[in-house]
Amino acid sequence: MTLRIERVSADGRTVVRLIGRVQSECLAEIEAQIEGAGPHLALDLEEVTLVDVGAVRFLSACEQSGIELLHCAPYIRHWMASERPGQGDSGDGGDKAERKG
C-alpha cells in the first residue's frame, strides 16, 4: 500500500490522517495538506505502516513547529529522537523501518 491522506476539520481543529507508507517522495503532498490548515493542526499516524529517514526528519520538524503527532508509534518516536542534532547515530544503519503487527 502506498500513502493515503485524509483531512478532517471540525471544531476549529484540522487532523491530517496518514495511512500506509510515509516516504520522502510523499512529503510534498503532506505539506500541501498542512498548508492553510490553521493553528490547531495534528497529524494522525495511527495507520502508518512504514517510514523512511526523510519522513522521520519531516515528522520531527512538524512536531518542533507545533504540529501535534497523534498515535505516533514508539519506533517512530525513538527514531525521531535519534535523528535530532546531538543525539548521535541510531546504530542500526537502516533508512526504513516497518511497524510489526
C-alpha positions as CSV (number, residue, x, y, z in Angstrom):
1,M,0.0,0.0,0.0
2,T,1.2,3.5,-0.8
3,L,0.2,6.6,1.2
4,R,-3.4,7.7,1.5
5,I,-4.1,11.1,3.1
6,E,-7.4,12.1,4.7
7,R,-8.0,15.6,6.0
8,V,-10.8,16.3,8.5
9,S,-11.7,19.7,10.0
10,A,-14.0,20.1,13.0
11,D,-14.4,22.4,16.0
12,G,-11.5,24.7,14.8
13,R,-9.1,21.8,14.5
14,T,-7.7,20.0,11.5
15,V,-6.5,16.5,11.6
16,V,-4.5,15.1,8.6
17,R,-4.6,11.3,8.8
18,L,-1.7,9.4,7.1
19,I,-2.4,5.8,6.1
20,G,0.2,3.4,4.8
21,R,3.8,4.2,3.8
22,V,5.2,7.6,4.5
23,Q,8.3,8.1,2.4
24,S,10.3,11.1,1.2
25,E,8.6,11.2,-2.2
26,C,5.3,11.8,-0.4
27,L,6.3,14.7,1.7
28,A,5.3,17.4,-0.8
29,E,1.7,16.1,-0.8
30,I,1.7,16.1,3.0
31,E,3.0,19.6,3.1
32,A,0.2,20.7,0.7
33,Q,-2.4,19.2,3.0
34,I,-0.8,21.0,6.0
35,E,-0.7,24.5,4.3
36,G,-3.5,26.7,5.3
37,A,-4.8,24.2,7.9
38,G,-4.8,26.8,10.7
39,P,-3.1,26.9,14.1
40,H,-4.7,23.8,15.5
41,L,-3.2,21.0,13.3
42,A,-2.5,17.4,14.1
43,L,-1.1,14.5,12.1
44,D,-2.7,11.2,12.9
45,L,-0.1,8.4,12.4
46,E,-2.2,5.5,13.8
47,E,-2.3,3.7,10.4
48,V,1.2,4.4,9.3
49,T,3.0,1.2,8.4
50,L,6.4,2.3,7.2
51,V,8.6,5.4,7.3
52,D,11.9,6.3,5.8
53,V,14.6,8.6,7.3
54,G,13.2,11.6,5.3
55,A,9.8,11.1,6.7
56,V,11.1,10.8,10.2
57,R,13.0,14.0,9.9
58,F,9.9,15.7,8.4
59,L,7.7,14.5,11.3
60,S,10.2,15.7,13.8
61,A,10.3,19.1,12.2
62,C,6.5,19.2,12.2
63,E,6.4,18.5,15.9
64,Q,9.0,21.1,16.6
65,S,6.9,23.6,14.7
66,G,3.9,22.9,16.9
67,I,2.0,20.3,14.9
68,E,0.7,17.6,17.2
69,L,1.5,14.0,16.3
70,L,-1.3,11.7,17.3
71,H,-0.9,7.9,17.7
72,C,2.8,8.0,16.9
73,A,4.3,4.5,17.1
74,P,7.1,4.1,19.7
75,Y,9.6,3.1,17.0
76,I,9.0,6.3,15.1
77,R,9.3,8.3,18.3
78,H,12.6,6.6,19.1
79,W,13.9,7.2,15.6
80,M,12.9,10.8,15.7
81,A,14.8,11.2,18.9
82,S,17.9,9.6,17.4
83,E,17.7,12.0,14.4
84,R,17.8,15.1,16.5
85,P,21.0,17.1,16.5
86,G,23.3,15.9,19.3
87,Q,21.6,12.5,19.7
88,G,24.2,10.6,17.7
89,D,23.7,7.7,15.3
90,S,20.9,5.4,15.8
91,G,23.3,2.5,15.2
92,D,21.0,0.4,13.0
93,G,22.4,1.7,9.7
94,G,19.0,1.5,8.1
95,D,16.9,4.1,6.4
96,K,13.5,2.4,6.6
97,A,11.5,0.8,9.4
98,E,8.3,-1.1,9.3
99,R,5.9,-1.5,12.2
100,K,5.4,-5.1,13.2
101,G,1.9,-6.1,13.8
